[in-house]
Amino acid sequence: MYCATHPESGVGDLGPLLEAVGKPVLAVPDAYATTAVDVTPWLEQKWSAILAHRGEVARDRPLPGILARLPEVIRRRIIATEFFTRLATGPVPDLPHRLTA
């Protein structure tokens, strides 16, 4: 099973945006993010799904509203990669999809 997460090194442009509206940056150490998925081929669908939350997009503090106010190039950079943590007992093996520092 995998849970969505944000590794510390992957916060990038998003961290300052959240801090500017008084929201904490919730991230895990990079070693906990075991999988990164490039979702660039599905960015238009992902952005449409985010925009479907119209009430959130219209407000200043929710993430959809923050993203909606960004220039497209920055928004795409933020939402182009999904990070996950593999939940399992014991150590996670070094796999090709594992993030490296």
C-alpha positions as a LaTeX table, in Angstrom:
\begin{tabular}{lrrr}
\hline
Residue & $x$ (\AA) & $y$ (\AA) & $z$ (\AA) \\
\hline
Met1 & 0.00 & 0.00 & 0.00 \\
Tyr2 & 1.20 & 3.51 & $-0.80$ \\
Cys3 & 0.20 & 6.81 & 0.83 \\
Ala4 & 0.55 & 10.19 & $-0.86$ \\
Thr5 & 3.18 & 12.39 & 0.73 \\
His6 & 5.46 & 15.36 & 0.18 \\
Pro7 & 9.21 & 14.84 & 0.65 \\
Glu8 & 11.14 & 17.76 & 2.11 \\
Ser9 & 13.17 & 18.17 & $-1.09$ \\
Gly10 & 10.01 & 18.09 & $-3.21$ \\
Val11 & 8.24 & 20.97 & $-1.47$ \\
Gly12 & 10.07 & 23.52 & $-3.65$ \\
Asp13 & 7.80 & 26.35 & $-4.80$ \\
Leu14 & 4.90 & 25.13 & $-2.68$ \\
Gly15 & 6.51 & 25.74 & 0.73 \\
Pro16 & 6.72 & 29.54 & 0.56 \\
Leu17 & 3.20 & 29.75 & $-0.90$ \\
Leu18 & 1.73 & 27.80 & 2.01 \\
Glu19 & 3.73 & 29.77 & 4.56 \\
Ala20 & 2.51 & 33.05 & 3.02 \\
Val21 & $-1.08$ & 32.15 & 3.91 \\
Gly22 & $-0.18$ & 30.86 & 7.38 \\
Lys23 & $-0.36$ & 27.15 & 6.58 \\
Pro24 & 2.24 & 24.68 & 7.79 \\
Val25 & 4.39 & 22.81 & 5.31 \\
Leu26 & 3.73 & 19.15 & 6.01 \\
Ala27 & 6.58 & 17.12 & 4.58 \\
Val28 & 8.46 & 13.96 & 5.43 \\
Pro29 & 12.19 & 13.27 & 5.25 \\
Asp30 & 13.19 & 12.29 & 1.72 \\
Ala31 & 14.01 & 8.73 & 2.81 \\
Tyr32 & 10.30 & 8.19 & 3.59 \\
Ala33 & 9.20 & 9.05 & 0.05 \\
Thr34 & 9.81 & 5.79 & $-1.72$ \\
Thr35 & 8.13 & 6.54 & $-5.05$ \\
Ala36 & 7.89 & 9.53 & $-7.38$ \\
Val37 & 5.50 & 9.46 & $-10.33$ \\
Asp38 & 5.76 & 11.91 & $-13.22$ \\
Val39 & 2.12 & 12.76 & $-14.00$ \\
Thr40 & 2.94 & 15.26 & $-16.76$ \\
Pro41 & 0.97 & 13.25 & $-19.37$ \\
Trp42 & $-2.17$ & 13.73 & $-17.22$ \\
Leu43 & $-1.65$ & 17.34 & $-16.08$ \\
Glu44 & $-4.68$ & 18.69 & $-17.94$ \\
Gln45 & $-6.95$ & 16.08 & $-16.34$ \\
Lys46 & $-5.40$ & 16.68 & $-12.93$ \\
Trp47 & $-5.82$ & 20.45 & $-13.25$ \\
Ser48 & $-9.45$ & 19.99 & $-14.35$ \\
Ala49 & $-10.10$ & 17.82 & $-11.31$ \\
Ile50 & $-8.58$ & 20.47 & $-9.02$ \\
Leu51 & $-10.69$ & 23.20 & $-10.66$ \\
Ala52 & $-13.83$ & 21.11 & $-10.10$ \\
His53 & $-13.53$ & 22.06 & $-6.41$ \\
Arg54 & $-14.86$ & 25.54 & $-7.21$ \\
Gly55 & $-15.45$ & 26.55 & $-3.60$ \\
Glu56 & $-11.83$ & 25.78 & $-2.75$ \\
Val57 & $-10.49$ & 27.49 & $-5.87$ \\
Ala58 & $-12.38$ & 30.69 & $-5.03$ \\
Arg59 & $-10.82$ & 31.00 & $-1.56$ \\
Asp60 & $-7.34$ & 32.29 & $-0.71$ \\
Arg61 & $-6.01$ & 29.71 & 1.78 \\
Pro62 & $-6.94$ & 26.29 & 0.34 \\
Leu63 & $-4.33$ & 24.77 & $-1.96$ \\
Pro64 & $-6.61$ & 24.82 & $-5.04$ \\
Gly65 & $-7.04$ & 28.58 & $-4.60$ \\
Ile66 & $-3.31$ & 29.09 & $-4.18$ \\
Leu67 & $-2.59$ & 27.05 & $-7.30$ \\
Ala68 & $-5.23$ & 28.88 & $-9.33$ \\
Arg69 & $-3.52$ & 32.22 & $-8.74$ \\
Leu70 & $-0.10$ & 31.02 & $-9.92$ \\
Pro71 & 1.41 & 31.45 & $-13.36$ \\
Glu72 & 0.90 & 28.25 & $-15.33$ \\
Val73 & 4.60 & 27.40 & $-15.53$ \\
Ile74 & 4.95 & 27.40 & $-11.73$ \\
Arg75 & 1.66 & 25.54 & $-11.19$ \\
Arg76 & 2.71 & 22.84 & $-13.66$ \\
Arg77 & 6.05 & 22.43 & $-11.89$ \\
Ile78 & 4.27 & 21.98 & $-8.55$ \\
Ile79 & 1.66 & 19.45 & $-9.67$ \\
Ala80 & 3.71 & 17.48 & $-12.23$ \\
Thr81 & 5.07 & 14.92 & $-9.74$ \\
Glu82 & 3.20 & 12.80 & $-7.21$ \\
Phe83 & 5.15 & 11.37 & $-4.27$ \\
Phe84 & 4.25 & 8.30 & $-2.23$ \\
Thr85 & 5.44 & 6.41 & 0.81 \\
Arg86 & 5.33 & 2.62 & 0.64 \\
Leu87 & 3.73 & 1.26 & 3.79 \\
Ala88 & 5.18 & $-2.06$ & 4.83 \\
Thr89 & 6.76 & $-3.68$ & 7.83 \\
Gly90 & 10.52 & $-3.75$ & 7.91 \\
Pro91 & 12.99 & $-1.74$ & 5.85 \\
Val92 & 12.15 & $-0.63$ & 2.34 \\
Pro93 & 14.61 & $-2.14$ & $-0.14$ \\
Asp94 & 16.62 & 0.09 & $-2.43$ \\
Leu95 & 14.51 & 0.03 & $-5.58$ \\
Pro96 & 15.03 & 1.85 & $-8.88$ \\
His97 & 12.05 & 4.13 & $-8.14$ \\
Arg98 & 13.41 & 5.18 & $-4.74$ \\
Leu99 & 14.25 & 8.88 & $-4.41$ \\
Thr100 & 17.89 & 9.76 & $-4.01$ \\
Ala101 & 19.34 & 12.80 & $-2.32$ \\
\hline
\end{tabular}
